[in-house]
Amino acid sequence: MKSKVFLLALIALISIQSSFAQRKGYWQQKVDYKINVDVDEKNYRYDGTMSLKYTNNSGHSLSKVYFHLYFNAFQPGSMMDYRLSNIADPDSRMATNLGTKENPKWESRIAKLTPDQIGYQKIKTLLIDGVETVFKTDGTLLEVSLPHAIEDGATATFDLTWTAQVPEQIRRTGRNSKEDVALSMAQWYPKMAHFDEFGWHLDEYVAREFVAPFGNFDVSIHINKNYIVGASGVLQNANEVKGYQRKAKVKTQGNKATWHYKAENIHDFVWAADPKFVVDSTVNKNGVTLYTVYIPVDDATIKNWKQALGLAADFFDLCNQKFGAYPWSTYTIIQGGDGGMEYGTATLVTGGRNIKSLVGVIFHEAAHSWYQHLFGINETVDEWFDEGFTSYVEELGMQQLFYKKGALETNPMIDAYRAYYKLALSGKEEPMSLLADYYNTNYGYSNQAYNKGAVLAEQLGYIIGKSNLEKTFLKFYDIWKFKHPTPNDFKRVAEDVSGINLKWYFNLFVNTTRHIDYAIQEVTDNSVTLRNKSNLAMPIDVLVEYTDGSKELFYIPLREMRGEKPAEDFAIYENTKRTILEDWNWTVPTYSFPVDKVPSKIWIDPTQRLADIEASDNYSAR
């Protein structure tokens, strides 16, 4: 009896600690969707009904709420249309070049859509707790004025009916993709906008990405009986539909079958449908069932998808070990969309790829199960935290599982570093903290979000030590899963794990376009002098090889760190003496240190994890 009481007390203590593990005053909203859609696949339209339970935990009384109606972006004259017409380098999937490669003249594909090709979501009725509401549509947003406020701690029920037309496939969602997938249904339902401590996030849809509250989904899709569906969540009636069970008996009403899915604690739901789809599956070591849903064009396609499915299972095993356990029971990889895009427990990817490309896009979108679906990162604000960390996870997976390198390179993100250097020298770099929609170029956005974000993660390991970085990822998982962390929350976890202050690093690398640039200024028989040529100071590793063949690694911490990375981070330097020097103060441009023997070769950061934009002066031979 005593042991049972002790166990209950321990569980209660852990629960209390967990509830206060986030920043003080943290709260988040909750949504639960029950959706029914009836699909007219011949005309690419559907009617929907939705009952949404919305729980207000904000501490505020809400007199208005907002929904996203993403399909409305695919209409001539929309903000997305104008964005395509005015950005210097529009996404080639979304625009047509009427000029030449040297002198492009871009035309928005949205601008050419006819009334039967556009997308729309039209709200027919909307009630809150059974009472009619006043609402108005403004582009891709629905503003709802409530007849009575939703008080703090209260749960309100919204009942909606709407009709929609699926647009031509232009970006992520749509019909009749280039790979002949009939329906790629992303951003297909009226989606409750996100409200948090920073207010309502009411970004017009101009082709970037998303944020939403966590909740549960109960979705029923009524569609032609010959179609096969891939979707988020867990299929509840596999014995009544095609594709998932050999002995299934398709249950129909008229010529339609009903696909019933449930998903818990996700913040987006996707599905795709085509009569040509086939389904394959496997189970990884942690018991997660992974599905592929794709069109088997030929034997080579089938071979690629089967190989990719096995590698995906291995990838989830790797991520479980390094980034925390995947908490859902399924993950579905669906051919659809226009490239690759992540959703709750599922992804849409294009399938007409070689095996390397197919595995790479699957790894990337699956990595989003952590960054951004397990951690509900606001991609409209902190795009690099989402895409950069995902790119980091993807590359680790590619090196270990696809290329099978075993031990990783000293800098496994070297390709991301090179892309970042090119951006830094291009004149197109903007601060990485810029809102995702507002970059001047797609080139700048892509390289900031994906490549510089990956550089930030790898370089963080250079600063705090690889082992501390690995511990940070796992502790962050324990504290922030199923919540909405900010980059500062990740920084705080890294500081707690490492004991190193990181304010300077995150502020300068994220909020500015300052660059790192160190050089070996002078080498004598008894000293080495370094120079910081830039305005972004960093800790420095300096490897010195002496004329007698021996080596010594000098570690120069930065004063602002108020600490040092652990000794194990230097284990790669075999048979090398390690010497810790005095801190380098960022206000001093040069730093000299003595050597006991005559140096013959000197390297600043031989691991190439320091994102130095000009490395030619980081090595000296005498």
Rosetta blueprint (number, residue, H / E / L):
1 M L
2 K H
3 S H
4 K H
5 V H
6 F H
7 L H
8 L H
9 A H
10 L H
11 I H
12 A H
13 L H
14 I H
15 S H
16 I H
17 Q H
18 S H
19 S H
20 F L
21 A L
22 Q L
23 R L
24 K L
25 G L
26 Y L
27 W L
28 Q L
29 Q L
30 K E
31 V E
32 D E
33 Y E
34 K E
35 I E
36 N E
37 V E
38 D E
39 V E
40 D E
41 E L
42 K L
43 N L
44 Y L
45 R E
46 Y E
47 D E
48 G E
49 T E
50 M E
51 S E
52 L E
53 K E
54 Y E
55 T E
56 N L
57 N L
58 S L
59 G L
60 H L
61 S L
62 L E
63 S E
64 K E
65 V E
66 Y E
67 F E
68 H E
69 L L
70 Y H
71 F H
72 N H
73 A H
74 F L
75 Q L
76 P L
77 G L
78 S L
79 M H
80 M H
81 D H
82 Y H
83 R H
84 L H
85 S H
86 N H
87 I L
88 A L
89 D L
90 P L
91 D L
92 S L
93 R L
94 M L
95 A E
96 T E
97 N E
98 L L
99 G L
100 T L
101 K L
102 E L
103 N L
104 P L
105 K L
106 W E
107 E E
108 S E
109 R L
110 I H
111 A H
112 K H
113 L L
114 T L
115 P L
116 D L
117 Q L
118 I L
119 G L
120 Y E
121 Q E
122 K E
123 I E
124 K E
125 T E
126 L E
127 L E
128 I E
129 D L
130 G L
131 V E
132 E E
133 T L
134 V E
135 F E
136 K E
137 T E
138 D E
139 G L
140 T L
141 L E
142 L E
143 E E
144 V E
145 S E
146 L E
147 P E
148 H E
149 A E
150 I E
151 E L
152 D L
153 G L
154 A L
155 T E
156 A E
157 T E
158 F E
159 D E
160 L E
161 T E
162 W E
163 T E
164 A E
165 Q E
166 V L
167 P L
168 E E
169 Q L
170 I L
171 R L
172 R L
173 T L
174 G E
175 R E
176 N L
177 S L
178 K L
179 E L
180 D L
181 V L
182 A L
183 L E
184 S E
185 M E
186 A L
187 Q L
188 W L
189 Y L
190 P L
191 K E
192 M E
193 A L
194 H E
195 F E
196 D E
197 E L
198 F L
199 G E
200 W E
201 H E
202 L L
203 D L
204 E L
205 Y L
206 V L
207 A L
208 R L
209 E L
210 F L
211 V L
212 A L
213 P L
214 F L
215 G E
216 N E
217 F E
218 D E
219 V E
220 S E
221 I E
222 H E
223 I E
224 N E
225 K L
226 N L
227 Y L
228 I E
229 V E
230 G E
231 A E
232 S L
233 G L
234 V E
235 L E
236 Q L
237 N L
238 A H
239 N H
240 E H
241 V L
242 K L
243 G L
244 Y L
245 Q L
246 R L
247 K L
248 A L
249 K L
250 V L
251 K L
252 T E
253 Q E
254 G L
255 N L
256 K E
257 A E
258 T E
259 W E
260 H E
261 Y E
262 K E
263 A E
264 E E
265 N E
266 I E
267 H L
268 D L
269 F L
270 V L
271 W E
272 A E
273 A E
274 D E
275 P L
276 K L
277 F L
278 V E
279 V E
280 D E
281 S E
282 T E
283 V E
284 N L
285 K L
286 N L
287 G L
288 V L
289 T E
290 L E
291 Y E
292 T E
293 V E
294 Y E
295 I L
296 P L
297 V L
298 D L
299 D H
300 A H
301 T H
302 I H
303 K H
304 N H
305 W H
306 K H
307 Q H
308 A H
309 L H
310 G H
311 L H
312 A H
313 A H
314 D H
315 F H
316 F H
317 D H
318 L H
319 C H
320 N H
321 Q H
322 K H
323 F H
324 G L
325 A L
326 Y L
327 P L
328 W L
329 S L
330 T E
331 Y E
332 T E
333 I E
334 I E
335 Q E
336 G L
337 G L
338 D L
339 G L
340 G E
341 M E
342 E E
343 Y E
344 G L
345 T L
346 A E
347 T E
348 L E
349 V E
350 T L
351 G L
352 G L
353 R L
354 N L
355 I H
356 K H
357 S H
358 L H
359 V H
360 G H
361 V H
362 I H
363 F H
364 H H
365 E H
366 A H
367 A H
368 H L
369 S H
370 W H
371 Y H
372 Q H
373 H H
374 L H
375 F E
376 G L
377 I L
378 N L
379 E L
380 T L
381 V L
382 D L
383 E H
384 W H
385 F H
386 D H
387 E H
388 G H
389 F H
390 T H
391 S H
392 Y H
393 V H
394 E H
395 E H
396 L H
397 G H
398 M H
399 Q H
400 Q H
401 L H
402 F H
403 Y L
404 K L
405 K L
406 G L
407 A L
408 L L
409 E L
410 T L
411 N L
412 P L
413 M L
414 I H
415 D H
416 A H
417 Y H
418 R H
419 A H
420 Y H
421 Y H
422 K H
423 L H
424 A H
425 L L
426 S L
427 G L
428 K L
429 E L
430 E L
431 P L
432 M L
433 S L
434 L L
435 L L
436 A H
437 D H
438 Y H
439 Y L
440 N L
441 T L
442 N H
443 Y H
444 G H
445 Y H
446 S H
447 N H
448 Q H
449 A H
450 Y H
451 N H
452 K H
453 G H
454 A H
455 V H
456 L H
457 A H
458 E H
459 Q H
460 L H
461 G H
462 Y H
463 I H
464 I H
465 G L
466 K H
467 S H
468 N H
469 L H
470 E H
471 K H
472 T H
473 F H
474 L H
475 K H
476 F H
477 Y H
478 D H
479 I H
480 W H
481 K L
482 F L
483 K E
484 H L
485 P L
486 T L
487 P H
488 N H
489 D H
490 F H
491 K H
492 R H
493 V H
494 A H
495 E H
496 D H
497 V H
498 S H
499 G L
500 I L
501 N L
502 L L
503 K H
504 W H
505 Y H
506 F H
507 N H
508 L H
509 F H
510 V H
511 N H
512 T L
513 T L
514 R L
515 H L
516 I E
517 D L
518 Y E
519 A E
520 I E
521 Q E
522 E E
523 V E
524 T L
525 D L
526 N L
527 S E
528 V E
529 T E
530 L E
531 R E
532 N E
533 K L
534 S L
535 N L
536 L L
537 A L
538 M L
539 P L
540 I E
541 D E
542 V E
543 L E
544 V E
545 E E
546 Y E
547 T L
548 D L
549 G L
550 S L
551 K E
552 E E
553 L E
554 F E
555 Y E
556 I E
557 P L
558 L E
559 R H
560 E H
561 M H
562 R L
563 G L
564 E L
565 K L
566 P L
567 A H
568 E H
569 D H
570 F H
571 A L
572 I L
573 Y L
574 E L
575 N L
576 T E
577 K E
578 R E
579 T E
580 I E
581 L L
582 E L
583 D L
584 W E
585 N L
586 W L
587 T L
588 V L
589 P L
590 T E
591 Y E
592 S E
593 F E
594 P E
595 V L
596 D L
597 K L
598 V L
599 P E
600 S E
601 K E
602 I E
603 W E
604 I E
605 D L
606 P L
607 T L
608 Q L
609 R L
610 L L
611 A L
612 D E
613 I L
614 E L
615 A H
616 S H
617 D H
618 N L
619 Y E
620 S E
621 A E
622 R L
